[in-house]
């Protein structure tokens, strides 16, 4: 059986293609194919299409993932199904197809341009499009090859790459936190009006229309959870609340769930300064995420919870760099700035060498890419002439290019590390006061009794 998913990206087209064509995942790129574009130039050609049609804004590409059960299919058949799927569902679109074999389950990726190169129209991802075309075509191809298909309910829509990535890493999203708040409010409410009151207490504005919509004060758009889960319709919410009350009155359900016994105390080192602040902050954010605190939520605090992994990374950074005091932080910033300045000079020298050899290095790449490729024969012949007349053997030139690019890659990596270090230091310095204010706000709120029904 094949499980399909569609994502969209508003940027990072080249990165998406580089990810899916990773040789380590695609059997050294034997399981890759290009539709209406060329290897090494796919991202550029897709952007050229957008510019030619005047459609460079908005969603840059879509990313379809087709996954199979472990041991159900061979990599070659999975790749063939992906190619057939692209030919049927994406006529006229530039696309890169790659099948990954690095996991227990074989899965294919299709990254395609959001603009059709033939019709000039933008691709639109809708619920109807998913079921009738993406899911429908995939299921039919699976049946044709003797594979099982997925029978499941629930709505499937394109989600943002950022949301998909957070889901994949089991990190909270605004949707997951809203649904958790809805479950808690339904569990605690005495009636529908009380439910709305509890949601407002959590910091939400409520839109009463065809579907219930919720947003935190200060947010621009309402989210309608009923679109993904019909249990969050106004009618179903009221039925659930009444059902909960009926079970409590009949003695089949407790009015509250007692808290689990806390773990025994274990002494730990006493932290001070920035380390103490970050330990305290991460601890409180973790308790809120687990529903152990229920402060009135502001958009700022909600975003902070969703960035808990960022604060954990900064805490680890503080530990590794042994930063406790403002003086420690200042010393770390100065050290990072000096390192970046030194590496930048080194990179400038390497780039000058690279610029002097640019014509020859470009000729090497063109000759290797277009050998035997008739549509680009003129470019191939020009590159060959440049290399034949330069007086340097190709092997020596290739070794020089490889060594120079390797040095540049190492220097760039070190500069990125230095900039990341500098960014962490500055962020720690800039956010310390706000974090302390958040801690004071959270600790002023009463602790929540898990599952308690308010009367």
N, C-alpha and C positions, 0 to 999 in steps of 0.2 A: 504494500500500500504506500501511497505517497501523501505526505502532509505538506500542504502548500502555505506559504506566507508571503505577503508583499509588503515591502517597506519603501519609503521615499526618502530622498536626500535633497536638501536645499543647497548643498555644496559638497566638496570633496569627491568629485567625479573620478579624478585620477586615483585617489587613495582607494576608492571602492574597487576599481579595476585591478589595481596592484594587489589588493587583499585577495580577491577571488582567484587570481592567476598565480598566486604564490607557488613556486615549484615544489616546495615541501608538502603542499597539500594536494597538488594535482598530478602526482607521479611525474615530476619534472616537466610539467606543462604538456604532457601527452594527452591529457583530458581537457583541453581547451579548444575553443572554436570562436571565430570572429564572423559576425554577420554584417555586411556592408561597411566594414572597417578593417584596418590592417593591424597586425601585431606591432606593438610599440607605439602606435599612432592613434589608437582608438579614442582616447580621451580628447586629443587635439581635434580629430575629425568630427567628433560629436559636438564640440564647441564651435567648430567652423560651421556646422549645419545650423546651430542656433543663431549664430551671428548673421548668416546668409538670409535666414527667415525672420530676423528681428525679434527672436524670442529667447533672450538670454536671461530674463528675470524668472523668479519663482523656482519651482522644483526642477533640479538639474537632471535627475535620473531616478529610475525606479529599480528596485532590487527584489527579484523573486527567488525564493528558496524552496526547493523541492526535496523533501527528506524521505528516506525509506527505512523500514525496519531493519535491524541488524540481520545479516545473513540471508536477506530476502532477494537480493539482486546483485549482479556483478557491476563493477564500475563502468565497464563498457556499455552495458545495457542502460544504466542510469543516464549516462551521457547521451546516448542515442535518443532516449525519451525526452531529455531536455532540449535537444536540437529539434526534434519533431514538434515539441510544444512551442518553441520560439518561432518556427516556420509557420505554424497555424495561428497562434495568438498574436504574433507581433510582426505581421507583414509590413515592410517599409521602414521598420525601426532599425537603427544601428544597435547592435547588441554584442556583448561578450559572454560566452557560455563557459563555465568551468565546473568540473565535478571533483569534489574533495573526497579523499580517501584516508584522511588522517584521523578519523574518528571511527568508532565501532559501527555507526550507521552511515551508509553512503548518502551523500547529499549534493545536489547540484545548485549552482548559483547562476542567475541570469541578471546582469546589469545592463539596462538599456536606456537609450536617450529618451528624455521626456517629450521630445519633438520628433514627429514622423518625418523622415527624410524625403518621402514621396509626396504625401498629402500636405505636409506643413502643419498638421494639427497637433495639439498637445494631447498627451495620454491622460485619461481621466480614470481614477480608481474609485469605484463605488461598490456598495454592497451587491447590487445586481450584477455588476461587472465581475465581481469575484466569483459568485456562485455559478453564473451562466457561462462564463468564459474561462477564467483561471482555473477554478475548481472543476468545472465541467470538462474542459479539454484535458486536464491532467487525469481525471478519473477515467475518461474514455481511452486514453492512451495506455493507462495501467491495465485496464480490462483487455485491451487488444494484445498486450504482451503477457497475459495470464497472471497478472498481479492482483492482489486484493485492493479494495478501495476503502476510504474512511467514511464511516457513517456517524456523523456527529451533528449536534444542534449548536446553536449559538451563532452570533453575528461575527463575520470576519470583514474587517476594513483595513485599509492601509494605515499603518501607524508610523509615527516619525522614527527615524533612525535612533535618535536620542532615547526615546521611550523604549524601543526594542532593546537597546543596549542596556538600559537600567534593569529591564525585566530579566534579561539574560544573566546579569550579575546579581540577581535577587536583591536589587536596591529598590527602595520605595519610590513610587512615582506619585504625582498628584492624584491620578485616578485611583491607585491602590489605597492611598490615605483617605480619600473621600469615601470609598466603599467601606473601609474599616470604621470610619465615623458613622456612616449610615447604619451599619450593623449594630454598633454600640447604642445609637439613639433608638433604634427599633427595639432593642432588647430592654432598654430602660424606660420607654415611654408607656404612659397609661392610656393614651388615645392619640389620634392623629394630630390634634392641636398641640399636645404635649411634645410630640415628636418634632414638630416644626420649631417649637420653643428651644428644645435641646440642640437642634442644629444651629439655630441662631446664636445660642450660648457658645458654641464651638467656633463662632466667628464667620459663619456663612450667611450670604444673602440668598434668598430663595425666589425663584421665578415660577409663578403658577400659570402655566400655559397648557398646551396640549400635552407636554411632558414636563415633569418637574426638572428645574435647572438649579444648580448650586454653583456659587463662586465665593471665594474669600473676598472680604471687603478690600477694594483696591485693585482687584483683578479686572481684566477687560471683558472676558467672555464667560458665559455660563457653560457648565458641563452638564449634560443630560445622561446620567448613569443608566437610565432605562434603555437607551439605545443598545447598550452591551448586555444588559441583564434585565429581563422583564420583571424580576422580583422587586425592582426599585420603582415600579410604577406606583402612583398614589393609591390605587385600589389594592394592589398586592401588599403594600406597606401596611395599610389599615387592617387587612385580613390577618397579616402576621402578628401585629400588635394584639388584636383581639384573641388570636389563637394562643399567644403566650400567656395572656391573662387567664384564659380558660384552663390551661394546663396547671398554672399555679394554684388556682382555686380548687382544682380537682386533686391537688397534692401530687401530681405527676412531675412537677418541675419546681425546684427551690426558688424562693424569691430572690436569693442572692447566692453567689458562688464564693465560698470562703477563699481567702488568699492562701497560696501555698506557703509552707513554713520556710522562712528565709534560711539561706545556707549559714553554717556556723562561721563566726568571725575568724578571719585570718589576718594577722598583722602584716603590714606592708611598709615599705620605706616612706618616710615623710617627705613629700615633695614641696617645693617652694617656687615662687616666681611663675614664669610662663608654663613650666611643666605642671604645676598645681592647677593653674587655670584651665589648661587643655584637658587634663584628666577629669576635672570636675564637669566641664562642659560636655565632653563626650559621654560621660556617665549619664547626665541628665537627658541628653538627646536620645540615648538608647532607651531610657525608661519611658519617655513620651512615645517613641515608636512602638514600644511593646504595650501601650495603652495603660501604663501604670500611673501616669499623670494625665490630667485633663485640663490644662490651662486654656483660657480663652485664646484662640489661635489668631494671630495676625499673619498677613501674607509673608512678612519677614521671617517669623518664627517657623512657619510651615516650610519655607525654602531652606531654612537652616537644617531642619530635620532631614530633608532630601539630600543635603550636602554633608551628612554625617561622615561619609567616607573621606571627604576632603579634610575634615578636622582630624580624623584618625591618622591620615597621612602626615599632617603637620605635626601631630604629637610624636609620631615615629621619627620625623626629621629632627625635632627638638632633642629627642633622646640620643640619636646618632651623633648630632653635632655638640651635645652636652651644653645646650643653651638654657640658662635659667634666668639670667638678669638682663636688663636693657644693655649693659656694657657688653655682655656676651653676644647679643644680637648685633650690635654695632660692629664688633670685631668680625663677625661672620660676613656682614655686608661688605666691609672694606676688603676682606680677603677675596670674596667672589668678584668684586669689581676689578681688582688687580689681575686676577686670573683671566677674566674675560678680555681685558685690554691686551695682555700678553698674547693670548691665543688669536685675537683679531689681527694683530700684526703678522703673526705666522701665517694666517689664512690669506692675507693680502699678498704675501710673497708667493704662495702656492697658486693663487689665482692669476698672478702675472705670468707665471710659467705656463699655466693652462691656456691663457689667452694667446700666447705666442704660438702654441701648437694647435689652436682651435681648428684651423682649416684642415690640418692633417688628421686630427682626431675625428672630426665630422666625416671626412672621407672614409676613414676606417669603418665607422658605423654604417654609412650608406652602402658601402661595398658589401658588408656582411649581411645587411638586411634585404637588399634587393637583388642578390645574385640569383639569376634564373627567373626573375619576376618581370615579365614582359611589359606590363603597364608603366614600370619605372626604369626601363632600360636606359633612357637618356641620362638619368641621374646616376645610374650605376657606371656608365661609361665615363662620365666626367670625374667621378670619384676615383676610378681606376687609373685614369691618366694622371691625376694629382699625385697618387701614391707611387706610380711608376717613375715619375720625374723628380721626386723629392730627394732621392739619393740615400734614403734611410730604409733599411730592410723592414718589412712589415712586422716581423717578430720583435725586433728591437723597439719599434714604435708602439706596438701593442703592450709590451712589457712596461715601457715608460708611462703610457697612459694608465695602465692598471695600477702602477705604484703611486702615481700622482693622485689618482682618484681615491685610492685607499688612504693616503695621507690626509686628503681633504675631508674624507668621511670621518676619520678619527678626530680631526680638529673640530669639525662641525659638531660632532657628538659631545666633545668636551665643552664647547661653547654653550650648547643646549643645556648641559648639566649645570654649568655655572649660572646661566640665566634662570634656570628652574630654582636653583638654590637662592638666588637673589630675589626671585619672585616670592618664594616661601617666606623669606625673612621680612620682606616689606609687608606681605599680607598679615603676618603675625603681629607686626608692629601696629598696623592700621586697624586691625579688628579687635585688639585686646580689650579696649574700653567698651565696645559694643557687646562683646561676649559677656563681660562682667555684668552689664546692664540686663542682658537676657537671663543670666543666672539668678539675679535678684528677682526678676519678674516671675520666673518659673517657680522659685521656692516660696513665693508669696501665695501660690495657688494651693488649695487643699488637695491631698492625695485622693485618688479615685478608688473607691471600693469596687473591685472587679465584679461586674455583673449585677451591681446594686440597682434595684428598681426604685425610682424616686416617686414619692407619694405627695 
